[in-house]
Amino acid sequence: MPRNFLNLMLVVFLFLSTSGNLLAQTDEPSKNDVLVKDLLSKANKNINKNPEKAFQYINQALEYKNEITPKQQVKLYEVVASAYSYQQSYLSALDYFYKTLDLQKKVDTPRLHYTYNNIGCTYMQLGDSTKARNFLYKSVESLKNVIAKGKSEEKSVEAFLVYSNLAVLEMERKNYEKALEMFHIYHKNSIRLKDTAGLVNTYQNLSNIFHSLKQKDSALFYSNRGIEIAKKGKLSNEIIYLYHNRGLNYRETQKDSAIYYLEKVFVLAKEKPLTDVKLSSSKELANLYEDQNNYKKATEYLRIANSLSEESMELQNKKKVELLEFENEQKAKQQEALVETQKRENILIFSVILILPIALVVFLMYRLQKTRANQRKIENELLIQKMEGKNKELTSNAIQMLQVSERIDATHKELNHLKSIADTPTKKMLSSIILDLKKGNQSFNKQEFEKLFIETDEEFYKKLLHEFPTLTKNEIRLCAFAKMNFSAKEISAVTHQSPNSILVGRSRLRKKLGLEEHQSLTAFLKNY
């Protein structure tokens, strides 16, 4: 009963734990962890070419969010947040980045700087430079702490992107000194980690900073360095952006050079889906040719700019509509999942409410049975103590009677001796004394012992007579003596029968009880 009760209470506890959606999970990967990992891998593969399919995998993975380890939950939320960010659904991305942050503080502190950086970048996309700056600097501090503890982040290119992001943010605030400090750190680590794309990006931004500071030589130096490395690395898109920036930087001072680089960009960008570069270049070329009174070229590029502008506007509007539809669809799915979760929780609560009364009844029954068992135990202990007391009393009386019997026998012999030498009147008086002495002793023995036998073990007589109803009164008394392991001499002293008569009686009793020669009469009777 106790084991069943504990099992039932354990079930109730598990129900309550589950209903609270507690993260009391072990770090051991489960089947659900493996399943979610596979779904996330498929989602990552499809996020660029087929976002809709990617989110199908993501939504399937989210169904197991409360059935996986916390570390796997972190990975799940990271992928979900990144997917929303890629779809430009920044508010949803921010929501999951915050969920990631809450979990990482508990299970994966060394990766906090990545999440701080992602939250900062998301706020940059939302135009909140204050919050973006706050989280990006948190990312820097977290990264420094991780490196100070000797973690492996020093070998990760992605870990140092936060410096580039901070530098761009400081550039927008025209805090060029701070921007140069951040770019210097990012530049140093890009060289150390042989990050070609990072170096090109840094040189491009450094060129823009020095151009804003009116330091043309430095701006041209970093622009040339960027182009040189991009060509070596065959980074065609980066080359286009570098030429585009150089053309824009030459607009006011070297118009011919600006036209040269912007036309070069326009030609290179035709084969690339870089609509923003083509649009910006065509607008600038239209203005530059107009300044040179070359209206034919200006009109040509203005027409291209308008066409690209309309195309860009259509794409933006389409993207906005798609984003709105996507967010509504995701909200609807989340709402469905929430309703389904609520249903499961309601069922769970109902189950707990149903089980608790049953558990209470089982518990009360268990306590009642335990109380009764304890009571029976106490009663049995008291009975055993009482029987032990009676047995001691019976044994003590038997010893005393044996002593008294021996003394009476001695007295009897002395009286008989006196009788043999006494005169007739004295002989009669002595005979009367001897007879009274025998009767008194026998009467005392029978009354005292029969009373003690019955009080000592009443159940013994009932069981014995139930199985052997033909036993005589003397045989029952002999059984009691045998159970108490009395010797023939001790029984003789109590019953005033000769030891030889006792042995004969015991032999007949054994036959009546059906005992073999090797069987102990005392051991047999102790079972009753």
C-alpha positions in Angstrom: 0.0 0.0 0.0 2.7 2.6 0.8 4.5 2.0 -2.5 1.2 2.4 -4.5 0.5 5.6 -2.6 3.9 7.1 -3.3 3.6 6.2 -7.0 0.2 8.0 -7.2 1.6 11.1 -5.5 4.5 11.1 -7.9 2.1 11.1 -10.8 0.2 14.0 -9.3 3.5 15.9 -8.9 4.4 15.4 -12.5 1.0 16.6 -13.6 1.4 19.8 -11.6 5.0 20.3 -12.8 3.9 19.9 -16.5 0.9 22.3 -16.1 3.3 25.0 -14.9 5.5 24.6 -18.0 8.6 24.5 -15.7 12.0 24.1 -17.2 12.9 21.3 -14.9 14.6 19.3 -17.6 17.9 17.6 -17.7 20.6 18.5 -20.0 20.6 15.0 -21.5 19.4 15.2 -25.2 16.1 13.5 -25.8 14.4 12.2 -28.9 12.6 15.5 -29.1 15.9 17.4 -29.0 17.2 15.3 -32.0 13.9 16.0 -33.8 14.0 19.7 -33.2 17.7 19.9 -34.2 16.8 18.2 -37.5 13.9 20.6 -38.1 16.1 23.6 -37.5 18.7 22.3 -39.9 16.1 22.0 -42.6 14.8 25.5 -41.8 18.3 27.0 -42.1 18.7 25.4 -45.5 15.5 26.9 -46.8 15.5 30.3 -45.2 17.1 32.0 -48.3 15.5 30.1 -51.2 12.1 29.1 -49.7 11.2 31.1 -46.5 7.7 29.7 -46.4 9.0 26.2 -46.2 11.6 27.3 -43.7 8.8 28.6 -41.4 6.9 25.4 -41.7 9.9 23.6 -40.2 10.2 26.3 -37.6 6.6 26.1 -36.5 6.9 22.3 -36.3 9.9 22.8 -34.0 8.1 25.3 -31.9 5.5 22.7 -31.0 8.2 20.9 -28.9 9.5 24.0 -27.2 8.4 22.8 -23.7 9.6 19.2 -24.3 13.3 19.9 -25.0 16.3 20.8 -22.9 16.9 24.5 -22.2 20.1 24.5 -24.3 18.1 23.2 -27.3 15.4 25.8 -26.6 18.1 28.5 -26.9 19.1 27.2 -30.3 15.4 27.0 -31.3 14.7 30.7 -30.3 18.0 31.8 -32.0 16.9 30.3 -35.3 13.3 31.6 -35.0 14.6 35.1 -34.2 17.1 35.1 -37.1 14.4 33.9 -39.5 12.0 36.7 -38.5 14.9 39.2 -38.9 15.7 37.8 -42.4 12.0 38.4 -43.3 12.3 41.9 -41.9 9.7 41.1 -39.3 11.8 42.9 -36.7 9.3 43.1 -33.8 8.8 39.3 -33.9 12.5 38.9 -34.2 13.0 41.1 -31.2 10.5 39.0 -29.2 12.4 35.8 -29.8 15.8 37.4 -29.2 14.6 38.5 -25.8 13.4 34.9 -25.1 16.8 33.7 -26.1 18.5 36.2 -23.8 16.4 35.1 -20.8 17.3 31.4 -21.3 21.0 32.1 -22.1 21.4 33.9 -18.7 20.5 30.5 -17.2 22.2 27.9 -19.4 24.6 29.4 -21.8 26.2 32.6 -20.4 29.3 32.6 -22.8 27.0 33.2 -25.8 25.3 36.3 -24.3 27.3 38.7 -26.4 25.9 37.2 -29.6 22.3 37.8 -28.4 23.1 41.3 -27.2 24.6 42.1 -30.6 21.5 40.7 -32.4 19.2 42.7 -30.3 21.3 45.8 -30.9 21.2 45.2 -34.7 17.5 44.7 -34.6 17.0 48.0 -32.8 19.2 49.6 -35.5 16.8 48.3 -38.1 13.9 49.7 -36.2 15.6 53.1 -36.0 16.1 53.1 -32.2 19.7 54.1 -32.1 19.7 54.7 -28.3 18.6 51.1 -27.4 20.8 49.7 -30.2 23.9 51.5 -28.8 23.0 50.2 -25.3 22.8 46.5 -26.3 25.8 46.7 -28.6 28.0 48.0 -25.7 26.6 45.2 -23.5 27.7 42.8 -26.2 31.2 44.3 -26.1 31.4 43.9 -22.3 30.1 40.4 -22.4 32.6 39.5 -25.1 35.5 40.9 -23.1 34.4 38.9 -20.0 34.3 35.7 -22.1 37.8 36.3 -23.6 39.2 37.1 -20.1 38.0 33.7 -18.9 40.0 32.0 -21.6 37.0 30.9 -23.8 37.4 30.1 -27.5 35.7 33.3 -28.7 39.0 34.8 -29.8 39.0 32.5 -32.8 35.4 33.4 -33.9 35.0 36.0 -36.7 31.4 36.5 -35.8 32.2 37.4 -32.2 33.9 40.7 -33.3 31.2 41.9 -35.7 29.8 43.9 -32.8 32.7 46.3 -33.1 31.8 46.9 -36.8 28.1 47.4 -35.9 29.0 49.9 -33.2 31.4 51.8 -35.5 28.6 52.2 -38.1 26.2 53.4 -35.4 28.8 55.9 -34.1 29.3 57.0 -37.8 25.6 57.8 -38.1 25.9 59.9 -34.9 28.9 61.6 -36.4 31.0 60.4 -33.5 33.9 59.7 -35.8 36.5 59.3 -33.0 34.6 56.5 -31.3 33.8 55.0 -34.7 37.5 54.9 -35.6 38.3 53.3 -32.2 35.7 50.5 -32.9 36.9 50.0 -36.5 40.5 49.8 -35.3 39.6 46.8 -33.0 37.5 45.1 -35.8 40.3 45.7 -38.3 43.0 44.2 -36.0 40.9 41.1 -35.4 39.9 40.8 -39.1 43.7 40.7 -39.9 44.3 38.2 -37.1 41.5 35.9 -38.2 42.2 36.4 -42.0 38.6 37.7 -42.5 38.8 39.1 -46.1 35.2 40.3 -46.2 35.6 41.9 -42.8 38.7 43.8 -44.0 37.0 45.0 -47.2 34.0 46.3 -45.2 36.3 48.0 -42.7 38.3 49.8 -45.4 35.2 50.9 -47.1 33.8 52.4 -43.9 37.2 53.9 -43.0 37.3 55.6 -46.4 33.8 57.1 -45.7 34.9 58.4 -42.3 38.0 60.1 -43.6 36.1 61.5 -46.5 33.6 63.0 -43.9 36.6 64.4 -42.0 37.9 66.0 -45.2 41.0 63.8 -45.2 41.1 62.9 -48.8 44.4 61.1 -48.9 43.4 58.8 -46.1 40.0 58.2 -47.7 41.7 57.3 -51.0 44.2 55.1 -49.3 41.6 52.9 -47.5 39.4 52.9 -50.6 42.3 51.5 -52.7 43.2 49.0 -50.0 39.6 47.8 -50.0 39.4 47.4 -53.8 42.8 45.7 -53.9 41.8 43.0 -51.3 38.3 42.6 -52.8 39.8 41.9 -56.2 42.2 39.3 -54.7 39.3 37.7 -52.9 37.1 37.9 -56.0 34.4 39.7 -54.0 32.5 41.2 -56.9 29.7 42.8 -54.9 32.1 44.4 -52.5 34.1 45.9 -55.4 30.8 47.4 -56.8 30.0 49.0 -53.4 33.6 50.4 -53.1 33.4 52.0 -56.6 30.0 53.3 -55.8 31.3 54.9 -52.5 34.3 56.4 -54.3 32.0 57.9 -57.0 29.8 59.5 -54.3 32.8 60.8 -52.5 34.1 62.5 -55.7 30.7 64.2 -56.5 31.6 67.6 -55.2 35.3 67.8 -55.9 36.1 65.6 -59.0 33.0 65.3 -61.1 34.7 63.6 -64.0 36.1 60.9 -61.6 32.7 60.6 -60.0 31.1 60.0 -63.4 33.8 57.5 -64.3 33.3 55.3 -61.2 29.5 55.6 -61.1 29.2 54.6 -64.7 31.6 51.7 -64.0 29.4 50.7 -61.1 26.3 50.9 -63.2 27.7 48.6 -65.8 29.0 46.1 -63.2 25.7 46.2 -61.3 23.6 45.4 -64.4 24.5 41.7 -64.0 23.8 41.8 -60.2 20.5 42.1 -58.3 21.8 45.3 -56.6 18.9 47.5 -57.3 19.8 50.0 -54.6 23.3 50.6 -56.2 21.9 50.9 -59.7 19.2 53.4 -58.5 21.6 55.5 -56.5 24.2 55.5 -59.3 21.6 56.5 -62.0 20.3 59.4 -59.9 23.8 60.7 -59.2 24.8 60.3 -62.9 21.6 62.2 -64.0 22.6 65.1 -61.7 26.2 65.1 -62.7 25.5 65.2 -66.4 22.9 67.9 -65.9 25.6 70.0 -64.2 27.8 69.5 -67.3 24.8 70.5 -69.5 24.8 67.1 -71.1 21.0 66.8 -71.0 20.9 63.8 -73.3 22.8 61.7 -70.8 21.1 63.3 -67.9 17.7 62.5 -69.4 18.8 58.9 -70.1 19.9 58.3 -66.6 16.9 60.1 -65.1 14.6 57.8 -67.1 16.5 54.8 -65.8 16.4 56.2 -62.3 12.6 56.7 -62.5 12.1 53.3 -63.9 14.3 51.7 -61.1 12.5 53.9 -58.6 9.1 52.6 -59.6 10.4 49.1 -59.7 12.0 49.6 -56.3 8.8 51.1 -55.0 6.7 48.2 -56.3 9.2 45.7 -54.7 9.0 47.6 -51.4 5.2 47.7 -51.5 5.1 44.1 -52.4 7.5 43.3 -49.7 5.4 45.3 -47.2 2.3 43.4 -48.2 4.1 40.1 -48.0 5.5 41.0 -44.7 2.1 42.1 -43.4 0.5 38.8 -44.7 3.4 36.8 -43.3 3.1 38.5 -39.8 -0.7 38.0 -39.8 -0.2 34.4 -40.8 2.4 33.8 -38.1 0.2 35.5 -35.5 -2.7 33.3 -36.5 -0.6 30.2 -36.2 0.7 31.4 -32.8 -2.9 32.1 -31.7 -3.9 28.6 -32.8 -0.9 27.1 -30.9 -1.8 29.2 -27.8 -5.4 27.9 -28.0 -4.2 24.4 -28.3 -1.8 24.8 -25.4 -4.6 26.3 -23.3 -6.8 23.3 -24.2 -4.0 20.9 -23.1 -3.5 22.9 -19.9 -7.3 22.8 -19.1 -7.3 19.0 -19.6 -4.3 18.8 -17.4 -5.8 20.9 -14.7 -9.1 18.9 -14.9 -7.0 15.7 -14.6 -5.2 17.0 -11.6 -8.5 18.1 -10.0 -9.9 14.6 -10.6 -6.8 12.8 -9.4 -6.3 14.9 -6.2 -9.5 13.6 -4.4 -8.6 10.0 -5.4 -5.1 10.6 -4.0 -6.6 12.0 -0.9 -8.9 9.0 -0.4 -5.9 6.6 -1.0 -3.8 8.6 1.4 -6.5 8.5 4.1 -7.0 4.8 3.6 -3.3 4.3 3.8 -3.1 6.3 7.1 -6.1 4.3 8.5 -4.5 1.0 7.6 -1.2 2.1 9.0 -2.9 3.3 12.3 -4.7 -0.1 12.6 -1.5 -1.9 11.9 0.3 0.1 14.6 -2.6 -0.6 17.0 -2.4 -4.3 16.3 1.3 -4.2 16.7 0.9 -2.5 20.1 -1.8 -5.0 21.2 0.3 -7.9 20.1 3.3 -6.6 22.0 1.2 -6.1 25.1 -0.2 -9.6 24.7 3.3 -11.1 24.3 4.4 -9.2 27.4 1.4 -10.5 29.3 2.0 -14.1 28.1 5.7 -13.8 29.0 4.7 -12.6 32.5 2.2 -15.5 32.9 4.8 -18.0 31.6 7.3 -16.7 34.1 4.7 -16.9 36.9 3.8 -20.4 35.8 7.4 -21.5 35.7 8.1 -19.9 39.1 5.1 -21.6 40.6 6.1 -24.9 39.2 9.6 -24.5 40.7 8.1 -23.5 44.1 5.6 -26.5 43.9 8.5 -28.8 43.1 10.3 -27.5 46.1 7.1 -27.8 48.2 6.4 -31.3 46.9 9.9 -32.4 47.8 9.5 -30.9 51.2 6.1 -32.6 51.7 7.6 -35.9 50.6 10.4 -35.5 53.2 7.8 -34.6 55.8 5.7 -37.5 54.8 8.6 -39.9 55.3 9.3 -38.4 58.7 5.7 -38.7 59.7 5.5 -42.3 58.5 8.7 -43.0 60.5 7.1 -41.5 63.6 3.9 -43.5 62.9 5.8 -46.7 62.9 7.1 -46.2 66.5 4.1 -44.3 67.9 1.3 -45.8 70.1 -2.1 -46.4 68.6 -3.8 -43.1 69.4 -0.8 -41.2 68.0 -0.7 -43.4 64.8 -4.4 -42.4 64.1 -3.6 -38.7 64.5 -0.5 -38.9 62.3 -2.4 -40.8 59.6 -5.1 -38.1 59.6 -2.4 -35.4 59.3 -0.7 -37.2 56.4 -4.0 -37.6 54.5 -4.9 -33.9 54.9 -1.5 -32.8 53.8 -1.8 -34.8 50.5 -5.3 -33.6 49.8 -4.4 -29.9 50.4 -1.4 -30.0 48.2 -3.2 -31.7 45.3 -6.1 -29.3 45.5 -3.8 -26.3 45.4 -1.9 -27.6 42.4 -5.0 -28.3 40.3 -6.7 -25.0 40.9 -3.6 -22.8 40.5 -2.2 -24.5 37.4 -5.4 -24.9 35.4 -6.2 -21.3 36.0 -2.7 -20.2 34.9 -2.8 -22.5 31.8 -6.1 -21.0 30.6 -4.9 -17.4 31.2 -1.6 -18.0 29.6 -2.8 -19.1 26.2 -6.5 -19.6 25.7 -6.2 -19.8 21.9 -3.8 -22.7 22.4 -6.6 -24.9 23.9 -9.2 -23.8 21.3 -6.9 -24.6 18.3 -5.7 -27.9 19.8 -9.2 -29.1 20.5 -10.4 -28.0 17.1 -7.9 -30.2 15.4 -7.8 -33.0 18.0 -11.3 -33.1 19.6 -10.7 -36.6 21.2 -8.1 -35.3 23.6 -8.9 -35.8 27.3 -8.5 -33.2 30.0 -5.4 -34.8 31.4 -3.9 -35.0 27.8 -4.6 -31.3 27.2 -2.9 -30.5 30.5 0.0 -32.7 29.5 0.1 -30.8 26.1 0.4 -27.5 28.0 3.2 -28.8 30.1 5.0 -30.1 27.0 4.6 -26.8 25.2 6.3 -25.1 28.1 9.1 -27.7 27.9 8.5 -29.1 31.5 10.4 -32.2 32.3 8.7 -35.4 33.6 10.0 -34.7 37.1 8.5 -31.1 37.0 5.2 -32.4 35.7 5.2 -35.1 38.4 5.7 -32.5 41.1 2.7 -30.5 40.0 0.3 -33.4 39.1 1.5 -35.8 41.9 1.8 -38.6 39.3 4.9 -40.8 39.1 7.6 -39.8 36.5 7.0 -43.2 34.8 3.3 -42.5 34.5 4.1 -39.1 32.9 6.5 -40.8 30.3 3.8 -43.3 29.4 1.2 -40.5 29.1 3.5 -38.6 26.8 4.1 -41.6 24.6 0.3 -42.2 24.2 -0.1 -38.5 23.5 2.5 -38.5 20.7 0.6 -41.4 19.0 -2.7 -39.6 19.3 -1.2 -36.5 17.7 0.3 -38.5 14.9 4.0 -37.7 15.6 7.0 -39.6 14.3 9.7 -40.8 16.7 12.1 -38.1 15.5 9.6 -35.3 15.9 9.7 -33.1 19.0 6.5 -32.8 20.9 7.4 -29.4 22.3 8.3 -28.0 18.9 5.0 -29.4 17.4 2.9 -27.9 20.2 4.5 -24.4 19.8 2.7 -24.1 16.5 -0.6 -23.8 18.3 
